[in-house]
Amino acid sequence: MKYHQAVHDVPVLFEACEKPQPGTMFDATVGGAIPKELVREDLRIPDLPERDVVKHFVNLSQMNFGVDNGLYPLGSCTMKYNPKLCDEVVSWPSIANIHPLQDPSTIQGALRLMYELERMLCEIGGVDAVTLQPAAGAHGEYTGVHIVRAYHESRGETRNEVILPDTAHGTNPASAAMVGYDVLEIPSKEGCVDIEALKAAISKDTAAFMLTNPNTLGLFEKDVREIAGVLHDAGALLYYDGANLNAIMGKTSPGKMDFDIVHFNLHKTFATPHGGGGPGAGPVGVNRRLEEFLPVPRIIKEGDRFALDYDRPKSIGKVRAHFGNFGVLARAYTYIKMQGGNGLTAASENAVLNSNYLRHHLSKDLELPYGQLRKHEFVLSGRPLKAKGLRTLDFAKRLLDYGFHAPTIYFPLIVEEAIMIEPTETESRDTLDTFVEVCRKILAEDPELLKSAPHNTAVRRLDEARAAREMIFSWRAYEKKAAKDQAGSV
């Protein structure tokens, strides 16, 4: 298999023109329509012809990788193909051109779409009510944990602990801590929740237990209803991290497992674009006793009209401006309508099938901890690579040279040299076979080739620790960093 990524010498836009010169390319007053006193002369944006700007962004896109390029097997990220029809629907003027501050009487279609999407998610998740406000999965967790706090406070209880398994996503403890809870981690037993350890950790201070099912190893927590009973008997709530919902649609639901709160990742399970920080959507569903705590406004139906209801005295308040990321919501609505109930069930069935197909083949070449049937994803161990002086990171970087995005690596932490693979349902058997072939080819290559990989990408191996410490996402931050470096060199 041959692959070589495009490489362009692309300067930042400010460097593409010698000096920003606002107004030289067009009349800033638009023929006098805008009063001169309202025209900003000091607006520091690049002044470039449209052609140069288009070339800039097209060249950058060719140096990138996404789900349209090939397999993107990031475990727990569900990087499935995004149907282009969903993008087309969101481009319709009736969706793209409305404004969130319009009077509700003028956005009845949008309110109906969101109202119906809430009902769909209720059915899929087995919950009684849903809010669409949260802007991402972690934001959904944050919202859900606030609901946990509001529920206990309404009962006159002060509980200050949230329990997590050691397979939890990293956002779980972060969300709980941000709401002010102390976090307790319990160990797993054979890859799943150790119920005895859970019982020992529960106390009168326990507010909730946060769990993903299937968990991050791809294992289904078969004792989940016993777990729910233990929590509920102690007066605590059970929270469902919906990152892995793609494995169970139409087969079971968080509600059937007795979870109290659920967050959905629309950008994962329901095929809307994501990655690179967004956009996303993390709706939160709850059972009936928690509905009164959901964020306002609630979308209600009055006869054949839709309205916004702010009269919810026990609500935790707003968690997002307006209605959330409406474009993502509209894409997810379209996707669910396209698939229908049978289609969603088939998506989960094929996701599990593809995962176990790869697991069966790759477990012959790398270690498979907890050797059981998996759901939508599985975790291998790159420990055998150490005998060659290699790490999981080297293997992952070399995959890029063959046109495959690297899997999630070094997570979950309970697996040494972890390699988490989630192929999703949208990849063909031919693609999966090619991926297996490439993995085996890499494992047989000269170790030095892996240590210096990638070789065929636009950018070679980065100093990832430095990139995490020095995040530069804007021209202002770029300028600040340049000035600091220049001052340090004097």
SULWOLIN-V727521 format. One record per helix or strand. SS is the DSSP state (hx for helix, st for strand). FROM is the first residue (numbers start at 1). TO is the last residue. If there is no record, write none. Layout:
BEGIN
ss:SS from:FROM to:TO
ss:SS from:FROM to:TO
END
This chain:
BEGIN
ss:hx from:13 to:16
ss:hx from:36 to:38
ss:hx from:50 to:62
ss:st from:72 to:72
ss:st from:74 to:74
ss:hx from:84 to:90
ss:hx from:93 to:96
ss:hx from:104 to:106
ss:hx from:108 to:125
ss:st from:129 to:131
ss:hx from:137 to:154
ss:st from:161 to:165
ss:hx from:170 to:178
ss:st from:182 to:186
ss:st from:188 to:189
ss:st from:192 to:193
ss:hx from:195 to:201
ss:st from:206 to:211
ss:hx from:224 to:233
ss:st from:237 to:242
ss:hx from:245 to:247
ss:st from:261 to:264
ss:hx from:266 to:269
ss:st from:284 to:286
ss:hx from:288 to:293
ss:st from:298 to:302
ss:st from:305 to:309
ss:hx from:326 to:362
ss:st from:367 to:367
ss:st from:378 to:381
ss:hx from:383 to:388
ss:hx from:392 to:400
ss:st from:405 to:405
ss:st from:408 to:409
ss:st from:418 to:421
ss:hx from:429 to:443
ss:hx from:447 to:451
ss:hx from:464 to:469
ss:hx from:475 to:489
END
